[in-house]
């Protein structure tokens, strides 16, 4: 379907169609899920008619409160999942640890929220293949860059990935506590020379960076990229290190067990990749700045 006019008008029309779909779809799912065998998780979802989707609240651009045109990556992805399954979405909010715990207790049927899959979490919940591949990344204060020699025998050092921090001397680095990124910084010998300072959330780490309490701030590449899209003035003070250091997978988090449900959601993610649907949503928020125009940075 083609909507004439600007891309923004097209997006509004597209999201409006999604809303109409969910408002007019009866509570009993009208998809093929109702034909699944009795007692299976998919059949239970069909009988309930809703899917509970866990996300983090007000983590831009995954959830953007008050922005009807650009509600956030997780919101749009969650709406698409529900639409493909013929179910009505019910969004539930929590932080990373809470989302994993809620999935483990079957308090949500699927969690997004930017949760990285790893073996420790995999003991409690199931993960699909990634819907986004990212990497630990950083914003580095330009004042912390080492002075360069003019000699041709010493080519200018490049600062492109997290690993390049080893060329900057001893730094103070901020990172969110309890994350894979914190574990990397504290266990990889490459970062042993640095002082690692943990903060309760990414916002606190960013504030520490901007007030120059620390020299660098480390987070997932998608978060760093979003910050530079929302606040392009950051680039005058900080260097984004976004090249791949180590691949991290943001995956759907599912309740443990239930192999049929896991296989279906795995297939759903692969199909949304194959058709370009996930890329379209990703590009809206990570390759375009239009969403940031009406977004208030707190």
NORTA-V898971 format. One record per residue. N is the residue number from 1. RES is the residue in one small letter. SS is DSSP state (a for helix, b for strand, c for the rest). OMEGA is omega in whole degrees, -180 to 180 (999 if undefined). Layout:
BEGIN
N_RES_SS_OMEGA ; N_RES_SS_OMEGA
END
This chain:
BEGIN
1_x_c_-178 ; 2_x_c_175 ; 3_x_c_179 ; 4_x_c_176 ; 5_x_c_-175 ; 6_x_c_176 ; 7_x_a_-179 ; 8_x_a_178 ; 9_x_a_179 ; 10_x_a_180 ; 11_x_a_180 ; 12_x_a_179 ; 13_x_a_180 ; 14_x_a_178 ; 15_x_a_178 ; 16_x_a_178 ; 17_x_a_177 ; 18_x_a_-180 ; 19_x_a_178 ; 20_x_a_179 ; 21_x_a_-176 ; 22_x_a_179 ; 23_x_a_-175 ; 24_x_a_179 ; 25_x_c_179 ; 26_x_c_-177 ; 27_x_c_176 ; 28_x_c_-176 ; 29_x_c_-178 ; 30_x_c_179 ; 31_x_c_179 ; 32_x_a_-179 ; 33_x_a_-178 ; 34_x_a_179 ; 35_x_a_177 ; 36_x_c_-177 ; 37_x_c_177 ; 38_x_c_175 ; 39_x_c_179 ; 40_x_c_-178 ; 41_x_a_179 ; 42_x_a_178 ; 43_x_a_178 ; 44_x_a_177 ; 45_x_a_179 ; 46_x_a_-180 ; 47_x_a_177 ; 48_x_a_178 ; 49_x_c_180 ; 50_x_b_172 ; 51_x_b_-179 ; 52_x_b_-173 ; 53_x_b_180 ; 54_x_b_176 ; 55_x_b_172 ; 56_x_c_-177 ; 57_x_c_174 ; 58_x_c_172 ; 59_x_c_-174 ; 60_x_c_5 ; 61_x_c_180 ; 62_x_c_174 ; 63_x_c_-178 ; 64_x_c_-177 ; 65_x_c_174 ; 66_x_c_180 ; 67_x_c_-176 ; 68_x_c_-179 ; 69_x_c_-178 ; 70_x_c_-176 ; 71_x_c_179 ; 72_x_c_-179 ; 73_x_a_-177 ; 74_x_a_-180 ; 75_x_a_-180 ; 76_x_a_178 ; 77_x_a_179 ; 78_x_a_177 ; 79_x_a_180 ; 80_x_a_177 ; 81_x_a_-179 ; 82_x_a_-179 ; 83_x_a_-179 ; 84_x_a_-178 ; 85_x_a_-179 ; 86_x_c_-177 ; 87_x_c_175 ; 88_x_b_-179 ; 89_x_b_173 ; 90_x_b_-176 ; 91_x_b_179 ; 92_x_b_-173 ; 93_x_b_176 ; 94_x_c_174 ; 95_x_c_-174 ; 96_x_a_-178 ; 97_x_a_180 ; 98_x_a_179 ; 99_x_a_178 ; 100_x_a_-180 ; 101_x_a_180 ; 102_x_a_177 ; 103_x_a_180 ; 104_x_a_-179 ; 105_x_c_-178 ; 106_x_c_175 ; 107_x_c_167 ; 108_x_c_180 ; 109_x_c_177 ; 110_x_b_177 ; 111_x_b_172 ; 112_x_c_171 ; 113_x_c_179 ; 114_x_c_180 ; 115_x_c_176 ; 116_x_b_177 ; 117_x_c_174 ; 118_x_c_-175 ; 119_x_a_-179 ; 120_x_a_179 ; 121_x_a_-179 ; 122_x_a_174 ; 123_x_c_-175 ; 124_x_c_-174 ; 125_x_c_174 ; 126_x_b_176 ; 127_x_b_171 ; 128_x_b_168 ; 129_x_b_-174 ; 130_x_b_170 ; 131_x_b_172 ; 132_x_b_170 ; 133_x_b_-178 ; 134_x_b_-179 ; 135_x_b_169 ; 136_x_b_-177 ; 137_x_b_-176 ; 138_x_b_164 ; 139_x_b_-177 ; 140_x_b_177 ; 141_x_b_-179 ; 142_x_a_178 ; 143_x_a_-179 ; 144_x_a_178 ; 145_x_c_-179 ; 146_x_c_176 ; 147_x_c_-177 ; 148_x_c_175 ; 149_x_c_179 ; 150_x_c_-177 ; 151_x_c_177 ; 152_x_c_180 ; 153_x_c_-179 ; 154_x_c_-178 ; 155_x_c_-178 ; 156_x_c_180 ; 157_x_c_178 ; 158_x_c_175 ; 159_x_c_-175 ; 160_x_c_-178 ; 161_x_b_-179 ; 162_x_a_-178 ; 163_x_a_-179 ; 164_x_a_176 ; 165_x_a_179 ; 166_x_a_-180 ; 167_x_a_-174 ; 168_x_c_-177 ; 169_x_c_-178 ; 170_x_c_-178 ; 171_x_c_166 ; 172_x_b_-174 ; 173_x_b_177 ; 174_x_b_178 ; 175_x_b_178 ; 176_x_b_-178 ; 177_x_c_177 ; 178_x_c_-178 ; 179_x_c_174 ; 180_x_a_-180 ; 181_x_a_178 ; 182_x_a_180 ; 183_x_a_179 ; 184_x_a_-176 ; 185_x_a_-175 ; 186_x_a_-177 ; 187_x_a_-180 ; 188_x_c_-180 ; 189_x_a_180 ; 190_x_a_-176 ; 191_x_a_-175 ; 192_x_c_-177 ; 193_x_c_-175 ; 194_x_c_173 ; 195_x_b_-177 ; 196_x_b_180 ; 197_x_b_-177 ; 198_x_b_-179 ; 199_x_b_-175 ; 200_x_c_180 ; 201_x_c_-179 ; 202_x_a_-179 ; 203_x_a_178 ; 204_x_a_178 ; 205_x_a_178 ; 206_x_a_179 ; 207_x_a_178 ; 208_x_a_178 ; 209_x_a_-175 ; 210_x_a_177 ; 211_x_c_178 ; 212_x_c_170 ; 213_x_c_177 ; 214_x_c_-179 ; 215_x_c_-177 ; 216_x_b_177 ; 217_x_b_-176 ; 218_x_b_177 ; 219_x_b_176 ; 220_x_b_-179 ; 221_x_a_-179 ; 222_x_a_178 ; 223_x_a_179 ; 224_x_a_-180 ; 225_x_a_180 ; 226_x_a_179 ; 227_x_a_-178 ; 228_x_a_174 ; 229_x_a_-180 ; 230_x_a_-173 ; 231_x_c_-174 ; 232_x_a_178 ; 233_x_a_178 ; 234_x_a_-175 ; 235_x_a_178 ; 236_x_a_-178 ; 237_x_c_-172 ; 238_x_b_177 ; 239_x_b_176 ; 240_x_b_178 ; 241_x_b_-170 ; 242_x_c_179 ; 243_x_b_-172 ; 244_x_c_170 ; 245_x_c_176 ; 246_x_c_-177 ; 247_x_b_175 ; 248_x_b_-176 ; 249_x_b_170 ; 250_x_b_-171 ; 251_x_b_172 ; 252_x_b_178 ; 253_x_b_-175 ; 254_x_b_175 ; 255_x_c_-179 ; 256_x_c_-178 ; 257_x_c_175 ; 258_x_c_-175 ; 259_x_a_-180 ; 260_x_a_179 ; 261_x_a_179 ; 262_x_a_-178 ; 263_x_a_179 ; 264_x_a_-179 ; 265_x_a_175 ; 266_x_a_178 ; 267_x_a_-180 ; 268_x_a_179 ; 269_x_a_-180 ; 270_x_a_179 ; 271_x_a_180 ; 272_x_a_171 ; 273_x_a_-175 ; 274_x_a_-177 ; 275_x_c_180 ; 276_x_c_-177 ; 277_x_a_179 ; 278_x_a_179 ; 279_x_a_179 ; 280_x_a_179 ; 281_x_a_179 ; 282_x_a_-178 ; 283_x_a_179 ; 284_x_a_-173 ; 285_x_a_-175 ; 286_x_a_175 ; 287_x_c_-175 ; 288_x_c_-178 ; 289_x_c_-175 ; 290_x_a_-179 ; 291_x_a_-175 ; 292_x_a_-175 ; 293_x_a_-178 ; 294_x_a_-177 ; 295_x_c_179 ; 296_x_c_177 ; 297_x_c_-178 ; 298_x_c_999
END
